[in-house]
C-alpha cells in the first residue's frame, strides 16, 4: 500500500514536475483518500518524501517548492531540490537523458546554466558548495538542500561564507557533483526501491571521489 503511493508520487513528479494532490494519488492507486493520507505520513517518517503542512515539498530528487534550481527537459519543467538533485534528474528519468539546469550564484547572483547529460559531466569553472555534512542533512532536510548550491568560483564561496557567518562546508567541481548525482537515486522509480541513507553510504561517496569527515569518511 505505501509502496503503491510512493510509486504514484514519483510517477506524477517525474512526468509533470507538479505536486500530486491526495485526490490524484487516490485515483492513481485505487485507494481511498484517508488511506493515501496515512501512507504519505508514513512515507514522510521513513524519509521517502518530505511533507510540510500536509503538502509534498520534496521527493528527492524532485521538489515542489523553489530551492534555487530549475531543470528543463523536452516536455517537463522541474524544481531541482538542490545542486545534487538537479544534476541527478537526467540519470533517473529515462525519457530525459539531457536537461537544462539553471541557477544563480548564491553569492553574487550571476546566472548560470548547463546542459546536464546522463553520459558525461558538463564543462564549467563553477563549484558546488554543500554547507551541512551528510550526518546532519535530515535534521532539517529542506535547509540542507537549500544550502547545496553552485557558485561562480571558490572566491564567491568564501565571500558568501564571510557575509553569512557560516562555516565552510564541502566544495567540489562540476565533474564531482555530476558523479555524485549519477548513481545516487538509481532505481528510485521502480517498485521495491530501498532508499540509501547518507550516513551509511561512505563507500558510494568514496567511489565518486568524495573524502573526509564531511562525508562520514576518515
C-alpha positions, 0 to 999 in steps of 0.5 A, a space after each residue: 500500500 505505501 509502496 503503491 503511493 510512493 510509486 504514484 508520487 514519483 510517477 506524477 513528479 517525474 512526468 509533470 514536475 507538479 505536486 500530486 494532490 491526495 485526490 490524484 494519488 487516490 485515483 492513481 492507486 485505487 485507494 481511498 483518500 484517508 488511506 493515501 493520507 496515512 501512507 504519505 505520513 508514513 512515507 514522510 517518517 521513513 524519509 521517502 518524501 518530505 511533507 510540510 503542512 500536509 503538502 509534498 515539498 520534496 521527493 528527492 530528487 524532485 521538489 515542489 517548492 523553489 530551492 534555487 534550481 530549475 531543470 528543463 527537459 523536452 516536455 517537463 519543467 522541474 524544481 531541482 531540490 538542490 545542486 545534487 538533485 538537479 544534476 541527478 534528474 537526467 540519470 533517473 528519468 529515462 525519457 530525459 537523458 539531457 536537461 537544462 539546469 539553471 541557477 544563480 550564484 548564491 553569492 553574487 547572483 550571476 546566472 548560470 546554466 548547463 546542459 546536464 547529460 546522463 553520459 558525461 559531466 558538463 564543462 564549467 569553472 563553477 563549484 558546488 558548495 554543500 554547507 551541512 555534512 551528510 550526518 546532519 542533512 535530515 535534521 532539517 532536510 529542506 535547509 540542507 538542500 537549500 544550502 547545496 548550491 553552485 557558485 561562480 568560483 571558490 572566491 564567491 564561496 568564501 565571500 558568501 561564507 564571510 557575509 553569512 557567518 557560516 562555516 565552510 562546508 564541502 566544495 567540489 567541481 562540476 565533474 564531482 557533483 555530476 558523479 555524485 548525482 549519477 548513481 545516487 537515486 538509481 532505481 528510485 522509480 521502480 517498485 521495491 526501491 530501498 532508499 540509501 541513507 547518507 550516513 551509511 553510504 561512505 563507500 558510494 561517496 568514496 567511489 565518486 571521489 568524495 573524502 573526509 569527515 564531511 562525508 562520514 569518511 576518515 
